[in-house]
Amino acid sequence: MNSPGATARSPRAGSSCRWPGSWRSTDSTHPELHLDAIEAITRRHTGEYAVRPHLVQHRARTLKRVAESARSPSHNVRRLASEGIRPPAVGPHPRHPRPGLGAGLDIRGPLRSDPSEYVRKSVANNLDDIAGDHPGAVLATALRRLEKSPTPETGWTAKHGLRTLVKKGDRQAPALLGASGGEHVEVSRLPVTRAVAVGETVVIDLVDTDERSHRVTADHVVHHVRRNGRGAPRSSS
C-alpha cells in the first residue's frame, strides 16, 4: 500500500478509500489539506470526484494542483488530472461545472502520449465527453496533438477521443485519423440474411470506386439479442 502505483483491491481497503468523496461540500477552509489527502488516497485507490467541489470554491488553486498531478510518477495520480475535471454530465456531481474548456484541454495535453493506457483512456473519454458540446475545439486539439506528438500513444488517444464524432459521420474526424476517400466506397456484399451463431463468419466487401487507393474507417453496428429478445446495439470501427 505504500507503493506510489499501488491500488487498493480488498473490499475493506476499497471502502476505506472512498471517504474523500463525502467531502464534496465540506472543509472549504482547508483546500490544500484536502487536496493533499485526495492525492495520497488516489495513489492507492481513487478520489477524483472529490476534486470537483474545489473547482467551484478554489478554482485557480485547484487547477494548479491538478496540472501538477499530470506530472506525477504515479499513473493513478496522473489519471486524476484528467478524470477529476471531466464534464459535469459524468459522475455523481453534475452540478459542479467543468473548469473551463481551455484550462481542461491544456492540463490533459501532456497526457496525450502517457505510457499508461489507464491514463490515456481517461484523456480519450474526456475528449469524447467534450466533443458533444464543442466538436470544433476537440478536433482542433486532436490535430494539434497529432502534429506535435506523432506517436502511437497519441494516435491511440486521438482515435478513442474522436470515436463519437466518427460514429456521427463527422468528415474531419476520420480524416484526422488517416482515413481518406470515404465518398468513393461502396458496400457490395453484406450476406446477413439470418441470425449469426457464435463462431460463424460474416464477410463484408468494401469497394473503392476511385482510381486511387484510400484508407477508410468502417463503423459497424452489431445487434446482440438478449434473453428478453430485444437487441442491444454494439458499434465498433
N, C-alpha and C positions, 0 to 999 in steps of 0.2 A: 504493500500500500504506500510505501514511501517513495516508490519509483515515479519520476515525472510523467511517464507514459502509462502508468498503471490505471486500470479501470475496475471499479468495484463491481463484482459479479454476484456475490451471495445475496439472498433476499434481505438479510439483516443489514449488510453494508449498503445495499442499494437504498433501502428505506431511510437509513440514517443520513444519506447524502442528498435527499430531496428537500431537506428543510429550507435551503435558501430561497426556494420558490415562494414560501409563505411570507417572505419579507417584502413582497411586492408593494406594499403600501406603508411600510414602517421604516424606522431607523433612517429617516431622511436627513438627520443631523450628523450622521457619521458615514458619509458615502465612501470615503477611502477605506474604512474598516470593512464595510460591506463588500466593496469590490475586491478587496484582498481575500475575503472569505470565499467569494464566488470563484475566484481564480484557483485558490487552493483546493476547493472541492472539485472543480472541473478537471483538475489534473488526475483525479481518481474516479470521477463519475461525470456529472453534468449539472450545470447551473445557469445555462444561457438565458432561460426565461426570466430569471431574477435580475438580469441586466436592464430589462426594458423599462421598469419604473424610473430608473435613474436617467434614462434618456429624456424623460419629461422634467424631472426635478433638478438634475445636474447635467445638462446636455453637453456642454463643452468638455467638462472634466471626464465624463463617461466616454465620449468619443475618443478622447486622447488615450484613455486606458484601453479601450477596445483596439485601437490602432497598434498599441504596444503589444497586445495579445497576439497579433498577427505575426510577430517575430519571435514568439516563444519556441523553445526547443521541444515543448510538449505538443503533440498533434491534437490532443484534446483541447488545449487552450487556444491553439490556432483556429480550430473549428469554432470555438466560442466567438472569435472575431467576426465570423460570418453568420453563425446561427443566431447570435444574440441580437442582430439588427435586421432580421428578416421582416418582410412586410407584415402589417398587423393582422392580415387575414389568416396567418398561420400561427398556431399555438393558442394557449389558453387566455391570452391577454389582448384581445383585438382592440381594446380602447387605447392602447399605447401606440402612438404614431411612429412611423419609421423615422430614422434620424436625418432625413433629408437625402434626396436621391444622389446628389453629387458626393456627399460625405461617405455614404454607404458604398458606392462604387469604388471610391478611392481606397477605402480600407480593405476591400476584398481584392483589389488589384494585385498585390504581392502574392496572393494565394492562388493565382490562376494556374501556376505550374507547380503547386505544392507536391512534394514526393508522396504524400499520403492521399490515397483515394478517398479515405474517410473525410478529409478536409475538402478536397476538390468537389466531392458530391454535394456538400453543403453550399459551396460557392455556386455550383451549377443550379441547384434548386433555388437559390436566392435570386439569381438572374432570371430564371424561369418565372418566379413569382412577380418580379418587377415588370417583365415583358407584357403582362396582362394590362398594365396601365400605361407603360412607357416603352412600347416596342422600338421606337426610334433610338432612344437612349441605349437600350440593350444591344441593338445591332451595331451602333457606333462603338460601344465599349468592346464588344467581341472583335470587331475589325481592328481596333487599336491594340488589343492584347495579342491577337494573332500576328500582327505586324512586328510588335516589339519582342515577342517571345514565341517564335515559331517552333515550339517543342511538342512532342506527342502529348505531354500532360496538358498543355494549354489547349491543344486541339480537342482533347477529350472533354475538358471543362466547357469549351465553347459548344461542342456538339450537344451535350446534355443540357446546357443552359438555353439553347435555342430550340429545344425539341417541340415545345408547344407552338412556336411560330412556324416551324416546319409543317406540323400537322394541320395548321390553319391555312396552309397554302401560301404563306408569305414567300415571295420570289427571292428576296435578298438573303434570307436566312440560309437556304441550301447553297446559294452561290458563295457565301462566306465559307461554307464547309467544303467547297471544292466542286460542287455539282454545276453542270452546265448543260444547256440544250434541252431542258425538260419539255419544251414545246414540240420537240421532234420525236417524242417517244410514244409508241402505241403499245397497248397490251393486246397481243394477238392470240394468246391462248391462256385460258383460265378454266380448266376442266373440272370444276367442282359442282357436281350435279346431285350429290348426296352427302350425308354426314361422313366425315373422315375419321377413321378409327385411329387409335394410338399406334404409331409405328408405320402408318401409311405415308405416302409421299404425294405432295401436290406440286405440279410443275406450272410455273408462270413464265411466259415468254414476253420479254420486253424488246421491242424492235425499234432501233434508231433509224428514222426515215431520212435523216440528213446525210449528206455526203461525208461529213466529218464525224469522227468518233467523239463521244461525250462521256462524261462521268455523271451519273444520275443518282438521286436518292429516291428510293421506292418505299413509301409508307403504306403498310397494310394493316388491316384490322381483322382479327380472328375472334369470332363469337363462340366462346366456350359455353356449352349448355350445362346449367346447374341441375341439381336434383329436382328442383321445382319446375324444370322445363324452360325456364327463362334464360335468355342468352346474356352472357357477360362479356362485353367487348374488350379486347386487349389489343392495343396497337403497338407496332414497333417498326423501325426503319432498317 
